[in-house]
């Protein structure tokens, strides 16, 4: 029944319908207009058309004041309509004249061969009258690039003009038809993995697919990334995309024998280094250059690279701000923070600002003369000092004295002040969600968006602000982040949850962020399942989704990652919880090893726990965690609880079960999740009677 619905909708209406079907929550008409690059009147008209068509299928569009518009359908039915929209991409009859003209320009520029009018009409199914009326507009568009469309009777169209102008026209039409969001993804992902948005975008993509594959944009982007590293300068996103696209078009044209004959260059911008870069790129494009004169190509590309890296690069030199300096006390400052975190708060372990401040204090005092304390000659702890300063004096004095640091008392007082400030930051951010901000709209807009997020959503911590290209080449950037907030679609670049927002943050964007990150409630509703109160075992929280056997790992961090991912899979934690477990292991070592060959991994509720859950993995090869008695670890469990008071009984059962050697042997040798569940079920009676004192060190 949905086929008739699709057939009677225009391209704009299909675009709006696809956006509504992809929404899990209500969305306003204004937000639709902004995200789809339509006017508000176009969106409202489309909604009326969609509403009328859906009514014939017995489907109602929900329109709620102050909330927005929602199509309430089951996921399976939504996907069926979306598939029909995508499958309808060959219906050229739905295009208006402007869209037909844009498509004809693209076909003529990217087809790779001269086509006759009859061939183009057959491929597009545009009527004879409309076709020749549209061609006049195509000619006018091409003339703006000093290009001429030559056509003789019963002969193919031929494009006459300078090669460089043809490339400029191809680049412009791809930007117009596919959009920057699409091209950003195409620069990083294989063509088949790029997300298709609006219906006409997928139609334009369908006709440009061959050329896009031949352009090998991800390979071109990697070449640019190598130049950014070489010159230590990050190109602005728009410059990065345009240069990638030019390289792809250049490769495609050269491979078909189309080369630049004369290259207009700016002698003032010529640099010897860029000429060698250009030659290397062209060698990669066309290793066997016999018969091709590429001197003009090399000269033009060298000049283009020079302009991009002189005028289109970030003035910061392409380096992200790093609060840690490179002073002489870098290693010592990290060791000091390590000890402070162990005794005061594990969250301090990741506080780069605290590390930077301590390093500055140590560097600042390095050349000042004063009493050099040595081991055994420690300053007295004044009773008037606050408790934090007393603790720090006790734990840090031996460390600083061993490094022959001067003015230890003064430094500890300064460190105490920095630590108190850091503790305030940690406590205020205990329930903050860690996000990575990815922008593609330019530096000024990116900083403005970051400022808005910091002001309007203090519950989130913007860990870093990066471009999509930095993220594509350095996935470590998302480590420990709960989500990515992005102004552009990122496709499947990463599995971390993505929240797409407008560069000018709207109220709807803020509401979307709050819902996705669960910022309106510190504790999830299902914090304490009722079975906890009746003294049940941990086997009642385990299921086949949170058990995995024969995991391959080489070090403890990989074990923690594997066990944590199972909790993430069932939405029991935020990604930052995995990072917190790794940090706790780094701080406290093998305390997590609770019995021979068995580790129980966990972190504090405030570090990213959503609900009560436990995972269990067995390792293919045992891993040493550093425990003197219980190494190596063969079984690892990861535990999550949103509040401290919930999990006492559960942990008691864990300790009781794994205190018995026969239980550990059975679990370690199990070959599947089902087998482990069977073992736990048969041991339920033993679990119901936990021992009084837990086993483990």
Secondary structure in CASP SS format (residue, H / E / C, confidence):
PFRMAT SS
TARGET T0000
AUTHOR 0000-0000-0000
METHOD secondary structure of the structure
MODEL  1
X C 1.00
X H 1.00
X H 1.00
X H 1.00
X H 1.00
X H 1.00
X H 1.00
X C 1.00
X C 1.00
X C 1.00
X H 1.00
X H 1.00
X H 1.00
X H 1.00
X H 1.00
X H 1.00
X H 1.00
X H 1.00
X H 1.00
X H 1.00
X H 1.00
X C 1.00
X C 1.00
X C 1.00
X C 1.00
X C 1.00
X E 1.00
X C 1.00
X H 1.00
X H 1.00
X H 1.00
X H 1.00
X H 1.00
X H 1.00
X H 1.00
X H 1.00
X C 1.00
X C 1.00
X C 1.00
X H 1.00
X H 1.00
X H 1.00
X H 1.00
X H 1.00
X H 1.00
X H 1.00
X H 1.00
X H 1.00
X H 1.00
X H 1.00
X H 1.00
X H 1.00
X H 1.00
X H 1.00
X H 1.00
X H 1.00
X C 1.00
X C 1.00
X C 1.00
X C 1.00
X E 1.00
X E 1.00
X E 1.00
X E 1.00
X C 1.00
X C 1.00
X C 1.00
X E 1.00
X E 1.00
X E 1.00
X E 1.00
X C 1.00
X C 1.00
X C 1.00
X H 1.00
X H 1.00
X H 1.00
X H 1.00
X H 1.00
X H 1.00
X H 1.00
X H 1.00
X H 1.00
X H 1.00
X H 1.00
X H 1.00
X H 1.00
X C 1.00
X C 1.00
X C 1.00
X C 1.00
X H 1.00
X H 1.00
X H 1.00
X C 1.00
X C 1.00
X H 1.00
X H 1.00
X H 1.00
X H 1.00
X H 1.00
X H 1.00
X H 1.00
X H 1.00
X H 1.00
X H 1.00
X H 1.00
X H 1.00
X H 1.00
X H 1.00
X C 1.00
X C 1.00
X C 1.00
X C 1.00
X C 1.00
X C 1.00
X H 1.00
X H 1.00
X H 1.00
X H 1.00
X H 1.00
X H 1.00
X H 1.00
X H 1.00
X C 1.00
X C 1.00
X C 1.00
X H 1.00
X H 1.00
X H 1.00
X H 1.00
X H 1.00
X H 1.00
X H 1.00
X H 1.00
X H 1.00
X H 1.00
X H 1.00
X H 1.00
X H 1.00
X H 1.00
X H 1.00
X H 1.00
X C 1.00
X C 1.00
X C 1.00
X C 1.00
X E 1.00
X E 1.00
X E 1.00
X C 1.00
X C 1.00
X C 1.00
X C 1.00
X C 1.00
X C 1.00
X C 1.00
X E 1.00
X E 1.00
X E 1.00
X C 1.00
X C 1.00
X H 1.00
X H 1.00
X H 1.00
X H 1.00
X H 1.00
X H 1.00
X H 1.00
X H 1.00
X H 1.00
X H 1.00
X H 1.00
X H 1.00
X H 1.00
X H 1.00
X H 1.00
X H 1.00
X H 1.00
X H 1.00
X H 1.00
X H 1.00
X H 1.00
X H 1.00
X H 1.00
X H 1.00
X C 1.00
X C 1.00
X C 1.00
X C 1.00
X H 1.00
X H 1.00
X H 1.00
X C 1.00
X C 1.00
X C 1.00
X C 1.00
X C 1.00
X H 1.00
X H 1.00
X H 1.00
X H 1.00
X H 1.00
X H 1.00
X H 1.00
X H 1.00
X H 1.00
X H 1.00
X H 1.00
X H 1.00
X H 1.00
X H 1.00
X H 1.00
X H 1.00
X H 1.00
X C 1.00
X H 1.00
X H 1.00
X H 1.00
X H 1.00
X H 1.00
X H 1.00
X H 1.00
X H 1.00
X H 1.00
X H 1.00
X H 1.00
X H 1.00
X H 1.00
X H 1.00
X H 1.00
X C 1.00
X C 1.00
X C 1.00
X E 1.00
X C 1.00
X H 1.00
X H 1.00
X H 1.00
X H 1.00
X H 1.00
X H 1.00
X H 1.00
X H 1.00
X H 1.00
X H 1.00
X H 1.00
X H 1.00
X H 1.00
X H 1.00
X H 1.00
X H 1.00
X H 1.00
X H 1.00
X H 1.00
X C 1.00
X C 1.00
X C 1.00
X C 1.00
X C 1.00
X C 1.00
X C 1.00
X C 1.00
X C 1.00
X C 1.00
X C 1.00
X H 1.00
X H 1.00
X H 1.00
X C 1.00
X C 1.00
X H 1.00
X H 1.00
X H 1.00
X H 1.00
X H 1.00
X H 1.00
X H 1.00
X H 1.00
X H 1.00
X H 1.00
X H 1.00
X H 1.00
X H 1.00
X H 1.00
X C 1.00
X C 1.00
X C 1.00
X C 1.00
X C 1.00
X C 1.00
X C 1.00
X C 1.00
X C 1.00
X H 1.00
X H 1.00
X H 1.00
X H 1.00
X H 1.00
X H 1.00
X H 1.00
X H 1.00
X H 1.00
X H 1.00
X H 1.00
X H 1.00
X H 1.00
X H 1.00
X H 1.00
X H 1.00
X H 1.00
X C 1.00
X E 1.00
X C 1.00
X C 1.00
X C 1.00
X C 1.00
X C 1.00
X C 1.00
X C 1.00
X C 1.00
X C 1.00
X C 1.00
X C 1.00
X C 1.00
X C 1.00
X C 1.00
X C 1.00
X C 1.00
X H 1.00
X H 1.00
X H 1.00
X H 1.00
X H 1.00
X H 1.00
X H 1.00
X H 1.00
X H 1.00
X H 1.00
X H 1.00
X H 1.00
X H 1.00
X H 1.00
X C 1.00
X C 1.00
X H 1.00
X H 1.00
X H 1.00
X H 1.00
X H 1.00
X C 1.00
X H 1.00
X H 1.00
X H 1.00
X H 1.00
X H 1.00
X H 1.00
X H 1.00
X H 1.00
X H 1.00
X H 1.00
X H 1.00
X H 1.00
X H 1.00
X H 1.00
X H 1.00
X C 1.00
X C 1.00
X C 1.00
X C 1.00
X C 1.00
X E 1.00
X C 1.00
X C 1.00
X C 1.00
X C 1.00
X C 1.00
X C 1.00
X C 1.00
X C 1.00
X C 1.00
X C 1.00
X C 1.00
X C 1.00
X C 1.00
X C 1.00
X H 1.00
X H 1.00
X H 1.00
X H 1.00
X H 1.00
X H 1.00
X H 1.00
X H 1.00
X H 1.00
X H 1.00
X H 1.00
X H 1.00
X H 1.00
X H 1.00
X H 1.00
X H 1.00
X C 1.00
X C 1.00
X C 1.00
X E 1.00
X C 1.00
X H 1.00
X H 1.00
X H 1.00
X H 1.00
X H 1.00
X H 1.00
X H 1.00
X H 1.00
X H 1.00
X H 1.00
X H 1.00
X H 1.00
X H 1.00
X H 1.00
X H 1.00
X H 1.00
X H 1.00
X H 1.00
X H 1.00
X H 1.00
X H 1.00
X C 1.00
X C 1.00
X C 1.00
X C 1.00
X E 1.00
X E 1.00
X E 1.00
X E 1.00
X E 1.00
X E 1.00
X E 1.00
X C 1.00
X C 1.00
X C 1.00
X H 1.00
X H 1.00
X H 1.00
X H 1.00
X H 1.00
X H 1.00
X H 1.00
X H 1.00
X H 1.00
X H 1.00
X H 1.00
X H 1.00
X H 1.00
X H 1.00
X C 1.00
X C 1.00
X C 1.00
X E 1.00
X E 1.00
X E 1.00
X E 1.00
X E 1.00
X E 1.00
X E 1.00
X E 1.00
X H 1.00
X H 1.00
X H 1.00
X H 1.00
X H 1.00
X H 1.00
X C 1.00
X H 1.00
X H 1.00
X H 1.00
X H 1.00
X C 1.00
X C 1.00
X C 1.00
X C 1.00
X E 1.00
X E 1.00
X E 1.00
X E 1.00
X C 1.00
X C 1.00
X C 1.00
X C 1.00
X C 1.00
X C 1.00
X C 1.00
X C 1.00
X C 1.00
X C 1.00
X C 1.00
X E 1.00
X E 1.00
X E 1.00
X C 1.00
X C 1.00
X C 1.00
X C 1.00
X C 1.00
X C 1.00
X H 1.00
X H 1.00
X H 1.00
X H 1.00
X H 1.00
X H 1.00
X H 1.00
X H 1.00
X H 1.00
X H 1.00
X C 1.00
X C 1.00
X C 1.00
X C 1.00
X C 1.00
X C 1.00
X C 1.00
X C 1.00
X C 1.00
X C 1.00
X C 1.00
X C 1.00
X C 1.00
X H 1.00
X H 1.00
X H 1.00
X H 1.00
X H 1.00
X C 1.00
X C 1.00
X C 1.00
X H 1.00
X H 1.00
X H 1.00
X C 1.00
X C 1.00
X C 1.00
X H 1.00
X H 1.00
X H 1.00
X E 1.00
X E 1.00
X E 1.00
X E 1.00
X E 1.00
X C 1.00
X C 1.00
X C 1.00
X C 1.00
X H 1.00
X H 1.00
X H 1.00
X H 1.00
X H 1.00
X H 1.00
X H 1.00
X H 1.00
X H 1.00
X H 1.00
X H 1.00
X H 1.00
X H 1.00
X H 1.00
X C 1.00
X C 1.00
X C 1.00
X E 1.00
X C 1.00
X H 1.00
X H 1.00
X H 1.00
X H 1.00
X H 1.00
X H 1.00
X H 1.00
X H 1.00
X H 1.00
X H 1.00
X H 1.00
X H 1.00
X H 1.00
X H 1.00
X H 1.00
X H 1.00
X H 1.00
X H 1.00
X E 1.00
X E 1.00
X E 1.00
X C 1.00
X C 1.00
X E 1.00
X E 1.00
X E 1.00
X E 1.00
X C 1.00
X C 1.00
X C 1.00
X H 1.00
X H 1.00
X H 1.00
X C 1.00
X E 1.00
X C 1.00
X C 1.00
X C 1.00
X E 1.00
X E 1.00
X E 1.00
X E 1.00
X E 1.00
X E 1.00
X E 1.00
X E 1.00
X E 1.00
X E 1.00
X E 1.00
X C 1.00
X C 1.00
X C 1.00
X C 1.00
X C 1.00
X C 1.00
X C 1.00
X C 1.00
X C 1.00
X E 1.00
X E 1.00
X E 1.00
X E 1.00
X E 1.00
X E 1.00
X E 1.00
X E 1.00
X C 1.00
X C 1.00
X C 1.00
X H 1.00
X H 1.00
X H 1.00
X C 1.00
X H 1.00
X H 1.00
X H 1.00
X H 1.00
X H 1.00
X H 1.00
X H 1.00
X H 1.00
X H 1.00
X H 1.00
X H 1.00
X C 1.00
X C 1.00
X H 1.00
X H 1.00
X H 1.00
X H 1.00
X H 1.00
X H 1.00
X H 1.00
X H 1.00
X H 1.00
X C 1.00
X C 1.00
X C 1.00
X H 1.00
X H 1.00
X H 1.00
X H 1.00
X H 1.00
X H 1.00
X H 1.00
X H 1.00
X H 1.00
X H 1.00
X C 1.00
X H 1.00
X H 1.00
X H 1.00
X H 1.00
X C 1.00
X C 1.00
X C 1.00
X C 1.00
X C 1.00
X C 1.00
X C 1.00
X C 1.00
X C 1.00
X C 1.00
END
